[in-house]
Amino acid sequence: MKTKRFGRYIIMTLCLVICLSVVLITASKYITDLTISDCFQRLRDSTNQYILDIRQEVEADGNLMEAIADYIGQGGSVDSEKNWKYFHG
């Protein structure tokens, strides 16, 4: 009789361990997937921000080049010290 009770406790304990293991593995996989997804989302956001920054820099450089071209087209020179400082910061 005691052996049957002891056997039942062992079986119940094993079932409980198996169930808890399945829950832990599932939760671990979910957390890992969530972390990877978050990482890729941050990467996409950073990439989009870099794209915007590069576009702004290219646009600013283009505007500066247009200003230099207009100035030279009107007969000005960028070789003088005053103009060199203006166009190069």
MOVEN-V493130 format. One record per residue. N is the residue number from 0. PHI is phi in radians with two decimals (999 if undefined). NEAR is the number of other C-alpha atoms within 12 Angstrom. Layout:
n = (N & N)
phi = (PHI & PHI)
near = (NEAR & NEAR)
This chain:
n = (0 & 1 & 2 & 3 & 4 & 5 & 6 & 7 & 8 & 9 & 10 & 11 & 12 & 13 & 14 & 15 & 16 & 17 & 18 & 19 & 20 & 21 & 22 & 23 & 24 & 25 & 26 & 27 & 28 & 29 & 30 & 31 & 32 & 33 & 34 & 35 & 36 & 37 & 38 & 39 & 40 & 41 & 42 & 43 & 44 & 45 & 46 & 47 & 48 & 49 & 50 & 51 & 52 & 53 & 54 & 55 & 56 & 57 & 58 & 59 & 60 & 61 & 62 & 63 & 64 & 65 & 66 & 67 & 68 & 69 & 70 & 71 & 72 & 73 & 74 & 75 & 76 & 77 & 78 & 79 & 80 & 81 & 82 & 83 & 84 & 85 & 86 & 87 & 88)
phi = (999 & -1.16 & -1.17 & -1.17 & -1.12 & -1.09 & -1.13 & -1.13 & -1.12 & -1.13 & -1.11 & -1.12 & -1.12 & -1.10 & -1.09 & -1.11 & -1.10 & -1.11 & -1.09 & -1.14 & -1.11 & -1.10 & -1.10 & -1.12 & -1.13 & -1.11 & -1.12 & -1.09 & -1.12 & -1.08 & -1.12 & -1.10 & -1.08 & -1.13 & -1.14 & -1.11 & -1.06 & -1.11 & -1.08 & -1.18 & -1.14 & -1.09 & -1.10 & -1.11 & -1.10 & -1.12 & -1.09 & -1.10 & -1.16 & -1.10 & -1.06 & -1.09 & -1.09 & -1.13 & -1.05 & -1.13 & -1.13 & -1.12 & -1.11 & -1.11 & -1.13 & -1.11 & -1.11 & -1.14 & -1.13 & -1.10 & -1.11 & -1.12 & -1.09 & -1.10 & -1.13 & -1.16 & -1.09 & -1.55 & 1.69 & -1.42 & -2.30 & -1.63 & -1.44 & -1.22 & -1.10 & -1.08 & -1.23 & -1.05 & -1.15 & -1.13 & -1.45 & -2.06 & 1.54)
near = (7 & 8 & 9 & 10 & 11 & 12 & 13 & 14 & 15 & 14 & 14 & 14 & 14 & 14 & 14 & 14 & 15 & 14 & 14 & 15 & 14 & 14 & 14 & 14 & 14 & 14 & 14 & 15 & 14 & 14 & 14 & 14 & 14 & 14 & 14 & 14 & 14 & 14 & 14 & 14 & 14 & 14 & 14 & 14 & 14 & 14 & 14 & 14 & 14 & 14 & 14 & 14 & 14 & 14 & 14 & 14 & 14 & 14 & 14 & 14 & 16 & 14 & 15 & 18 & 18 & 15 & 19 & 23 & 17 & 15 & 18 & 16 & 13 & 11 & 10 & 16 & 18 & 22 & 15 & 12 & 12 & 13 & 17 & 14 & 11 & 16 & 22 & 15 & 9)
